[in-house]
Amino acid sequence: MIKPLIILAKLFIFCLFLVSPLLALSTPSTPPVNILTWWGYLTSPWVHEMIMNQCHVNISYDEYYTNDEFIRRFREHNTQYDIVIFPNIDYQMFAKQLTKNTSKLFENTKAYEKNVRANYEKQNYAHNVVYFQLNIEGFLWNPKVINLSDTDSISTLFKKAGSNTVVMIDDPMFVYYLLNTNVENIDKMAELKKFENLSKNSKLFLTNELNDIYGRSDFAFAYTWPGIAIYAIDNKYKNYRYLIHPELSLISADLLATMNNNPATVCVANVMAGKEFLSKMQNDALYISPYKDLTSISSPTMKNFVESFFIALPKLRWQNSRVNETDFDSMDQAWKFFKLKFNNRQYTH
């Protein structure tokens, strides 16, 4: 009986050798897949569980809180990451570093909602770059103070707000696109001068943190992301409204890109770009899956918003990624100068 046992033992070892590449992915010594991402996207336990179950690897991630911070980190440390999640408006700046045309990640886009797919194809992204979540900047407004309409111009919005509190996203790209869609060829300082005049009578805040502001009795409106608005409406401010403006609201997207073709990277990227993952992510991020899946959304406010978004989608405009590094640096410097001047104005008043 000894010889058969030896044969079985050898056979077992041989089988282990055959599956060793798969087992290696699940061992503690396997390096994690490193991701650079917006804050909050990957914190939920289900994210790590789904990736471990499907790819047998862990992920490690660094978070950034502003687009300016992403640009700085990517410029300095992009080789440290396997996957990056970033705003589509930055794509043109880093297209050369992102291009991995051997990737099949783009195959996921064939299942997108048809209007989303059509826009994706127009952008001519590299094959390793896909949509992660969709977004649309809009106006969270307080009916007790102001009444907004989808026919209001930007100047009308500020006139209606009067001396009440107004919040704008603290990001030059989004504000420039709000003021002028042709951001590549505008006089940045001239546009910000117009913006200064528009807002001169209001209590203006330039911030991405609204928690201490939108509860003010004189809060009029905030130009902000839907996630912030939906969270506010679902919690303390159920009477507030969120306006998707056909002219002033622009669809943007966070992109997901692979930085190498390692099998673990490819596996994780395909999971994170897939319908199951992104549909579930809607509940965490309160942004929109490109697959148009309403069935997994738990918040009625979010579900109504997403449904309205896809109904309006064919008539909405996209904020596309045409800004190069020189354009961005010019915008960024003008914005910093404006904020310094704006803060001095706030201080003197």
C-alpha positions in Angstrom: 0.0 0.0 0.0 3.0 2.3 0.4 3.6 2.7 -3.4 0.0 3.8 -4.2 0.2 6.4 -1.4 3.5 7.7 -2.9 1.9 8.0 -6.3 -1.1 9.8 -4.8 1.2 12.2 -3.0 3.1 13.0 -6.2 -0.1 13.5 -8.0 -1.3 15.9 -5.3 1.9 17.9 -5.5 1.7 18.0 -9.3 -1.9 19.4 -9.1 -0.7 22.0 -6.7 1.9 23.0 -9.2 -0.7 23.4 -11.9 -2.9 25.7 -9.8 -0.1 27.6 -8.1 -0.6 30.8 -10.2 -4.2 31.0 -8.9 -3.2 30.1 -5.3 -0.5 32.7 -5.4 -3.1 35.5 -5.8 -4.6 34.6 -2.5 -1.5 34.3 -0.4 -0.6 37.0 2.2 2.7 37.6 0.4 0.9 38.8 -2.8 1.3 42.5 -3.2 -2.1 44.4 -3.1 -3.4 46.2 -6.2 -2.7 49.9 -5.5 -5.4 52.5 -6.4 -5.5 56.3 -6.4 -9.1 57.4 -5.9 -11.5 60.1 -4.8 -12.2 59.9 -1.0 -15.0 57.6 0.1 -15.3 55.4 -3.0 -13.6 52.3 -1.7 -14.2 52.4 2.0 -17.1 50.0 2.3 -16.4 46.4 3.3 -18.4 45.0 0.4 -15.9 46.6 -2.1 -13.0 44.6 -0.6 -15.1 41.4 -0.3 -16.3 41.5 -3.9 -12.7 42.0 -5.2 -11.3 39.3 -2.9 -14.0 36.8 -4.0 -13.5 37.4 -7.7 -9.8 38.2 -8.0 -8.3 36.7 -4.8 -6.3 39.8 -4.0 -6.5 42.7 -1.7 -6.6 46.4 -2.7 -4.7 49.3 -1.1 -5.8 52.8 -1.9 -4.7 56.4 -1.5 -7.5 59.0 -1.4 -7.5 62.6 -2.6 -10.0 65.3 -1.7 -9.7 67.8 -4.6 -9.0 67.6 -8.3 -5.9 69.8 -7.7 -4.6 67.2 -5.2 -5.2 64.4 -7.8 -3.2 66.3 -10.4 -0.3 66.9 -8.1 -0.2 63.3 -6.9 -0.5 61.8 -10.4 2.3 64.1 -11.7 4.6 63.0 -8.9 3.7 59.4 -8.2 1.7 57.9 -11.1 4.1 54.9 -11.4 3.2 53.8 -7.9 -0.4 53.0 -8.8 -2.0 50.1 -10.7 -5.4 51.8 -11.1 -6.4 55.4 -11.0 -9.9 56.9 -10.6 -10.0 60.5 -11.7 -12.2 63.3 -13.3 -12.7 63.0 -17.0 -11.7 66.7 -17.4 -8.1 65.7 -16.5 -7.8 63.0 -19.2 -6.2 65.1 -21.9 -3.5 66.3 -19.5 -2.3 62.7 -18.9 -3.4 60.8 -22.0 0.2 59.8 -22.8 0.8 58.3 -19.3 -2.5 56.5 -19.4 -2.5 54.9 -22.8 -2.4 51.1 -22.6 -4.0 50.1 -25.9 -3.5 46.3 -25.4 -6.2 46.5 -22.6 -9.7 45.0 -23.1 -11.2 47.0 -20.3 -13.3 49.0 -22.9 -15.3 45.8 -23.6 -17.3 46.7 -20.5 -18.7 49.8 -22.2 -20.7 47.8 -24.6 -23.3 47.3 -21.9 -23.6 51.0 -21.0 -26.9 52.8 -21.5 -27.1 53.8 -25.1 -26.6 57.6 -24.7 -23.7 57.1 -22.3 -22.1 54.6 -24.7 -22.4 57.1 -27.6 -20.7 59.8 -25.6 -17.9 57.4 -24.4 -17.2 56.5 -28.0 -16.9 60.1 -29.1 -14.1 60.7 -26.6 -11.7 58.3 -28.2 -10.3 57.2 -24.8 -7.5 54.7 -24.6 -8.8 51.1 -24.3 -7.8 50.9 -20.7 -9.9 53.9 -19.7 -13.7 53.5 -18.9 -16.4 55.4 -17.0 -16.6 54.7 -13.3 -19.4 56.9 -12.1 -21.4 59.7 -13.8 -22.1 63.0 -12.2 -23.9 66.2 -13.0 -23.4 69.5 -11.3 -26.6 71.2 -10.3 -28.2 73.5 -7.9 -29.4 72.6 -4.4 -31.9 75.3 -3.4 -34.0 76.3 -0.5 -37.7 77.0 -1.4 -38.1 79.2 1.7 -35.5 81.7 0.4 -35.5 81.3 -3.4 -37.4 79.8 -6.3 -35.2 78.5 -9.1 -36.3 77.6 -12.7 -34.6 75.7 -15.5 -34.8 78.9 -17.6 -32.8 81.0 -15.2 -29.5 82.3 -16.4 -26.5 82.5 -14.1 -27.0 86.2 -13.6 -30.7 85.6 -12.8 -29.7 83.0 -10.2 -27.5 85.5 -8.4 -30.2 88.3 -8.7 -32.7 86.0 -7.1 -30.3 85.1 -4.3 -29.8 88.7 -3.5 -27.9 89.1 -0.2 -28.5 85.6 0.9 -26.0 82.7 1.2 -24.7 81.1 -2.0 -22.1 78.3 -2.3 -20.0 77.5 -5.3 -17.8 74.4 -5.9 -14.2 75.2 -5.0 -12.7 73.9 -8.2 -11.7 76.1 -11.1 -12.6 73.7 -13.8 -16.3 73.4 -12.8 -16.7 77.1 -12.2 -15.1 78.0 -15.5 -17.4 75.6 -17.4 -20.3 77.1 -15.6 -19.3 80.6 -16.8 -18.1 79.7 -20.3 -18.2 76.3 -22.0 -15.2 77.2 -24.2 -12.7 77.1 -21.4 -9.7 76.6 -23.5 -9.8 80.0 -25.2 -11.2 82.3 -22.6 -9.5 85.1 -20.7 -9.5 83.4 -17.3 -9.1 86.6 -15.2 -11.8 88.4 -17.2 -14.3 85.6 -16.6 -13.5 85.6 -12.9 -14.0 89.4 -12.8 -17.5 88.8 -14.3 -18.1 86.2 -11.6 -17.0 88.6 -8.9 -19.5 91.2 -10.2 -22.2 88.6 -10.4 -21.7 87.5 -6.8 -20.9 90.8 -5.2 -24.2 91.2 -3.3 -24.4 87.7 -2.0 -22.8 85.9 1.0 -20.6 83.7 -1.3 -18.7 80.6 0.0 -16.2 78.8 -2.2 -16.2 75.3 -0.6 -16.9 71.6 -1.2 -18.0 71.2 2.5 -21.6 72.3 2.9 -22.4 70.8 6.3 -22.2 74.0 8.2 -23.7 76.2 5.5 -26.8 74.7 4.0 -28.6 74.7 7.3 -28.4 78.5 7.5 -31.8 80.3 7.5 -30.6 82.5 4.6 -29.2 79.7 2.5 -30.4 80.3 -1.1 -28.6 77.8 -3.3 -25.4 75.8 -3.8 -23.8 74.8 -7.1 -22.7 71.3 -6.2 -22.6 67.6 -6.9 -25.8 65.5 -6.6 -24.4 63.3 -3.9 -24.1 66.2 -1.5 -27.6 67.4 -2.4 -29.3 64.0 -2.1 -27.6 63.4 1.2 -28.9 66.7 2.5 -32.5 66.1 1.2 -32.6 62.5 2.6 -31.5 63.7 6.0 -32.2 67.1 7.6 -33.4 69.2 4.6 -36.3 67.3 3.1 -37.9 70.5 1.7 -34.8 71.4 -0.4 -34.8 70.8 -4.1 -32.1 69.9 -6.6 -32.2 71.4 -10.1 -30.6 69.8 -13.1 -30.4 72.9 -15.4 -30.5 72.1 -19.2 -28.0 74.9 -19.9 -25.9 75.3 -16.8 -25.7 71.7 -15.6 -23.0 69.6 -17.3 -22.5 65.9 -17.1 -19.1 64.9 -16.0 -17.6 61.5 -15.2 -15.0 59.9 -13.1 -12.8 57.6 -15.2 -11.1 54.4 -14.2 -7.8 53.5 -15.9 -5.3 50.7 -15.5 -1.6 51.7 -15.3 -0.3 48.2 -16.2 -1.3 44.9 -17.7 -0.6 42.7 -14.6 -3.3 40.0 -14.3 -4.3 41.1 -10.8 -4.7 44.7 -12.0 -6.8 43.6 -15.0 -9.0 41.4 -12.8 -9.6 44.2 -10.2 -10.3 46.8 -12.9 -12.8 44.6 -14.6 -14.7 44.0 -11.4 -14.7 47.7 -10.6 -15.8 48.6 -14.1 -18.6 46.0 -14.2 -22.3 46.5 -13.8 -22.7 44.7 -10.5 -20.0 46.8 -8.8 -21.0 50.2 -10.2 -24.7 49.6 -9.6 -24.0 48.9 -6.0 -21.6 51.8 -5.8 -24.5 54.2 -6.4 -25.7 53.7 -2.9 -22.3 54.6 -1.4 -21.3 57.5 -3.7 -24.8 58.8 -4.6 -23.5 59.2 -8.2 -24.8 57.4 -11.3 -23.8 54.1 -12.9 -23.2 54.3 -16.6 -25.3 51.1 -16.9 -28.6 52.7 -15.9 -29.5 50.2 -13.2 -32.1 51.5 -10.8 -33.0 48.2 -9.2 -30.2 48.3 -6.6 -30.7 51.9 -5.5 -32.0 52.0 -1.9 -32.8 55.7 -1.5 -36.1 56.8 -3.1 -34.6 60.3 -3.6 -31.6 58.9 -5.4 -33.8 56.6 -7.5 -36.0 59.5 -8.6 -32.9 61.6 -9.4 -31.3 58.8 -11.5 -34.6 58.2 -13.3 -34.9 61.9 -14.1 -31.3 62.1 -15.2 -31.7 59.4 -17.8 -34.9 60.9 -19.1 -33.2 64.3 -19.6 -29.9 62.8 -20.8 -30.4 63.2 -24.5 -30.8 66.9 -24.1 -28.0 67.5 -21.5 -24.5 68.6 -22.3 -21.3 66.8 -21.4 -18.3 68.3 -19.8 -15.6 66.8 -22.0 -11.8 66.5 -21.5 -10.1 68.9 -23.8 -7.9 70.9 -21.3 -4.2 70.4 -21.5 -1.7 70.9 -18.7 -0.9 74.5 -19.8 -4.6 75.4 -19.9 -5.1 73.9 -16.5 -2.1 75.6 -14.9 -3.4 78.9 -16.2 -6.9 78.3 -14.8 -5.5 77.1 -11.5 -3.3 80.2 -11.0 -6.1 82.6 -11.9 -8.4 80.7 -9.5 -5.9 81.0 -6.7 -5.5 84.7 -7.3 -9.2 85.1 -7.3 -9.7 83.2 -4.1 -7.0 85.3 -2.4 -8.8 88.5 -3.6 -12.2 87.0 -2.6 -11.0 86.1 0.9 -9.7 89.6 1.4 -13.1 90.9 0.3 -14.9 88.6 2.8 -12.5 89.7 5.5 -13.0 93.5 4.9 -16.7 93.1 5.0 
